[in-house]
Every structure is written in C-alpha cells, then in structure tokens.
Amino acid sequence: MAKPNYQFQKRQKELQKKKKMEEKRQRKLEKNAPPQSDENPDQSLDQSETVTKDEQFKGPE
C-alpha cells in the first residue's frame, strides 16, 4: 500500500483556500465598483446636455 502524500494534500488545500479568498475579493470589488461607475456616465451626460443647450442658445443670436 502506498503512503499518503501529505505535502500534496496540504498544497491542494492551500490552493483551494487561496482561490476562494481571491473570488471573495473579486466579489467585494464588483460590489463596490458599480455605484462609482454609474455616477460617472451620469455626470458626463449632464455635461454634454449642458453643452448642447448652450450651443442651441448661441445659434439664434
């Protein structure tokens, strides 16, 4: 009968733990990221609308 390879088992367990922690970190980043990215497009839209309105007022003068 073969001896169990404890080093291999330990390394596999460490890799699983590391993978799980990385996935958790990614979920936290994704959870925090959408509100910030949603604000930026709104601000750029507001600015572009303002420019468009200004250009419309300049035309008839």
N, C-alpha and C positions, 0 to 999 in steps of 0.2 A: 504494500500500500504506500502511496506517495505522501510525503509530508506536505501539510498546508503551507502555502506561500503567504505568510502574514504581511510581508512588506508589500506585495502586490495588492492584497486586500486593503491595507491601510492607504496606499496611494489612490486606489479607486474611490475609497470613501472620501478622501481629501478632495479629489477632483469633483465628485458629486456635490460636496458642500460648497466648493468654490463656484461651481456652475449655478447653484441655487442662489448664492449671495449675489452673483452678477445679474441674474434675472430679476431679483428683488430690487437691486439698484436701478436697473433699467425701468422697471415699473414706476419707481418713485420719480425718476426723471421725466417720464412720459406724463405722469400725473400732474407735475408742476409746470411742464412746458406749455400745454395748450392755452391756458389763460393768458400768458405773456404773448404768445404768437397771435392770438385773436385780437389783442389790443393794437398791435402794430398795423395790420391791414386796415382797421377802422380809422386810425389816425391818418394813414396815407390817403384813404378815400376822402376823408374830410378835407384834407389839404387840396386834393385835386378838384373837389367840388367848388371850393373857395376860388381857386384859380379860374375855373370855368365861369363862375358867376362874375368875377372881376373882368374877364375878357368880354363877356356879354355887355357889361355896362360901358366899357371903353368903346365898343363898336358904334352905338348910336350917337355918341357925342359928336 
